[in-house]
Amino acid sequence: MKIGFLITARLKSSRLPYKILMDLDGKMVIEHIITRCKHVQNISDIVLCTSTNPQDRPLADVSLAQGIYCFNGSEEDVMQRLYQAAKFYDLDYFVGITADNPLFSVYHANLIVDEIKKNEYDFIKLKGLPLGSATYGMRVKALETVCEFKEIVGTEIWGRLIDRPDLFDIKEIKVAEDYYHPAYRLTLDYMADYHLFNQLYKNIAYGQYLNLYDAIQYLKSNPKVAAINSDCIQLDLDEATIKEIEQTFVDKKDEFISAKNRIYGEK
């Protein structure tokens, strides 16, 4: 079984342009993410999945300097880009994260890999971590099924397409109490998010990478810091798109199951 780590990354952000190239304690945000990926065990390849848009060329340079792969795929269709990258590197499963999450939990990413190796779930998710610190695990055949079937293109918020227990074998890992702080925001979309990350990286001692547990403890002890980005609004799908997704699965569930069975090689 071949398990990769796929990082989705673009430089087109309108709220905080070129955010993943911004400096964070002497390293670019994307470099912190790659360092964390390198500490996830039993990973065959780390791939920075970006687009064919010339704007994203600097990410190829980062990949080369960091000794990981870079894949240029669809500019708007994130799921298709992930699938193309997974197939190109002949992956059976992958752990994934977006490049605006420089404090994702290495510990929980390792738990996901363990679950993949033991049970071969289609989709593995984490419940209860601060926003932006959770990775996920996905079977490439599950992603292929959704990519073949889906009619919703151009959304980066694709959880509703794969997180379907009636169609896929899904494992939810509820995190331990010390990590269970979903109200904390640890993702990079706004300048306030960047200010919060700067506070964490400036005030918490760390070795090769900053431990999420230490960051959570710091936020608990420093509520003013935790509140720095409390007014930031997290992007979500609009109601019309949600309804379109749900109706598609209602109308064409039999077709979806047929496609899944064919891709999985099941009768």
C-alpha positions, -999 to +999 in steps of 0.1 A: +000+000+000+014+034-010+004+064+011+013+099+001+008+134+017-008+159-007-007+196+001-031+218-020-017+252-026-024+283-047-012+319-046-044+336-057-059+345-023-079+378-025-081+383+013-044+378+020-024+377-013+006+353-014-001+344+022+017+310+021+049+328+011+047+351+041+074+349+067+067+332+100+096+331+124+122+331+097+105+306+073+077+308+048+043+295+059+045+268+033+079+257+045+065+252+080+038+230+065+063+209+045+085+204+076+054+191+095+046+167+066+081+153+068+074+142+104+044+121+094+055+085+093+050+058+066+045+084+039+060+075+005+058+109-012+050+145-002+035+164-031+027+201-034-004+202-056-008+235-073-021+247-106-009+253-141-014+291-137+020+309-141+012+328-109+019+296-090+053+289-104+071+301-072+056+270-055+076+247-078+108+265-066+098+259-030+091+222-037+125+218-053+143+236-024+125+215+002+131+182-016+095+173-023+075+168-055+053+195-072+023+187-093+006+212-116-031+204-122-065+220-125-067+256-115-102+256-101-112+219-096-093+210-064-107+174-063-096+167-098-061+182-091-058+159-061-069+128-081-045+136-109-016+139-085-025+107-066-027+088-099+005+103-112+024+092-081+006+058-080-009+063-046-035+041-030-043+065-002-032+100+009-033+123+038-043+158+029-041+194+041-044+229+025-014+252+025-029+278+048-027+256+079+008+258+093-001+243+126-018+210+115-015+182+140+014+159+132+003+135+159-032+132+145-019+128+110+000+098+122-031+084+137-048+087+103-020+068+087-023+041+113-061+038+105-054+036+068-030+008+073-052-012+097-087-008+082-084+008+047-113+032+052-125+054+023-124+086+043-109+094+077-117+127+095-109+143+128-134+158+151-127+185+177-094+200+167-090+238+163-100+250+129-071+245+105-052+219+124-070+187+111-057+166+083-078+140+066-072+106+050-087+094+017-087+063-005-078+073-040-106+050-054-131+070-034-118+103-048-119+088-083-155+078-078-165+113-068-145+129-096-161+108-122-196+114-109-196+149-096-213+178-113-201+205-089-169+220-102-149+249-088-154+246-051-125+241-027-149+232+001-156+196-011-163+178+021-199+172+014-190+153-018-169+126+000-182+126+036-212+104+029-215+074+053-243+059+031-219+056+002-184+053+017-167+036+046-159+065+069-140+067+101-143+097+125-116+101+151-127+122+180-097+139+195-088+137+232-099+164+256-065+181+256-068+187+219-106+193+218-108+230+211-128+236+179-135+272+188-099+281+183-090+294+148-056+282+134-059+288+097-045+316+076-071+337+056-069+372+071-042+395+085-056+389+120-049+351+115-013+360+106-009+381+137-021+353+158+004+328+142+032+353+148+023+355+184+024+317+187+057+312+169+073+341+187+064+331+222+064+293+222+097+274+222+099+246+196+124+223+179+119+213+143+082+222+144+058+239+168+037+213+187-001+219+183-006+208+220+018+236+231-001+261+209-034+251+225-020+254+260-006+289+252-040+300+238-058+287+269-034+307+291-035+338+269-072+345+259-063+379+245-041+362+219-068+336+212-092+365+205-070+382+179-088+365+150-121+359+167-139+382+143-127+364+112-154+347+091-148+312+078-158+307+042-185+280+036-206+268+008-237+288+000-271+272+005-278+269-032-247+249-038-254+227-008-289+220-021-275+212-056-250+187-041-276+170-020-301+168-048-276+153-072-269+124-047-307+119-043-314+119-080-285+097-091-276+076-061-279+043-081-256+057-108-231+067-081-232+032-065-227+017-100-197+039-107-182+031-072-186-007-077-169-005-111-140+015-098-136-006-067-139-038-088-169-050-069-199-069-083 
